[in-house]
Each structure stands twice: as structure tokens, then as C-alpha cells.
Amino acid sequence: MTEAWREPPRRAQWTYGVLMLGRVVLTITVLFGAYFLLPARRPDDGSGVMWLVVQMCVFAVVVGAQVPAIIRSRHPILRAIEALAVLVPLYLLIFARIYLANSLHDPAGFSRPLDHVTALYFTVTVFATVGFGDVLAQSDSMLLLVTAQMLLNLVVLGLGIRLLTSAARRGIARRGGQVDVGDKDHPMF
């Protein structure tokens, strides 16, 4: 049996929290820097879907890497918050780049040509489901892409948050040498 878990000193908790915040700020800064500074590709016919699939696979790998990291972490709740704080902007920037590239390839796909800021704005309004109506998808391919984003938004929010909170719960249980409550309910997992 493992030794009972003891809460670390407050100073260590604050130090970890500040380091976590620094990592989040640095990661988001790098993501936004790459988004705004790297030139947008003009997709050839049909390659926009391929790039979306590739980028979503990369996103899935990043999510998959976060779950064991949260479980092994000394501070699983903070680690889960950190993962969520990085994964949501990454997800939004993936769609913003896809919309930007498609707008450059086919300016008629939207009610107005998109630049970096407008593509990000459009992506966030779709994610937040507010859809102000000042930027609209107009071509069938863009309408389908926006529909796909809306469906994936539900998956990212529902499944993503569920995965991260389950991982944090398992990490807390592991740290305390206890069996996770979820393990009792679902022994297959």
C-alpha cells in the first residue's frame, strides 16, 4: 500500500500555479504568434479538407498526450486547467487558419474577404454560437465547414472537458493511493 498523500506547502502550490500560468501564457503567445506571423497557404481544390483532417488529428494527439500527463501530475486539477487553457485556443486557431486559407482561395466563400483578425473573429463567434451575422459563410463548401466546426465544438466541449476532468479525478485518486470512483462504476476503463 502506498503512503498517504500529504498536501504540499502553500508556497509550493503558489510556485506551481505561477509556473503553470507562465507556461500557458508562453504557449498561447507562441500559438498566436504562429497564427499571425506565418503566411497563410492558399489551398488547392480539395486540399482544405485534407489540412483540416491533418490538423484535427494533431489536435487529437495533443489531447491524447494531455490525459496521461494530468493523471501523473502532482497537481492534476491545475494540470487539467492548463491543458484546457491551451487546447481551446489551439482548436480555435486551427479553424481560423482553415477559414483564412479558404477565403484567400475563394473570396466568395464568405460575405467579405477574411484577414487574420476577421477569420479568428468568425471562428470564435461560431464557437460561442453567437453568430453576429456580420461575417457569413456563403458558399456550400464553407457552409459545410462551418457546420462541421459547430458539431466538433460540441465534441470538444463535451468530450474534451469530460476527458480532462476524468483524468484530473484519476490523478487525485492515484495521488491518494485510492481507487478512482469511476473505476468502481466502469471497471473496463
Secondary structure, 3 states (H helix, E strand, C coil): CCCCCCCCCHHHHHHHHHHHHHHHHHHHHHHHHHHHHCCCCCCCCCHHHHHHHHHHHHHHHHHHHHHHHHHHCCCHHHHHHHHHHHHHHHHHHHHHHHHHHHHHHCHHHECCCCCHHHHHHHHHHHHCCCCCCCCCECCHHHHHHHHHHHHHHHHHHHHHHHHHHHHHHHHHHHHCCCCCHHHHHCCCC
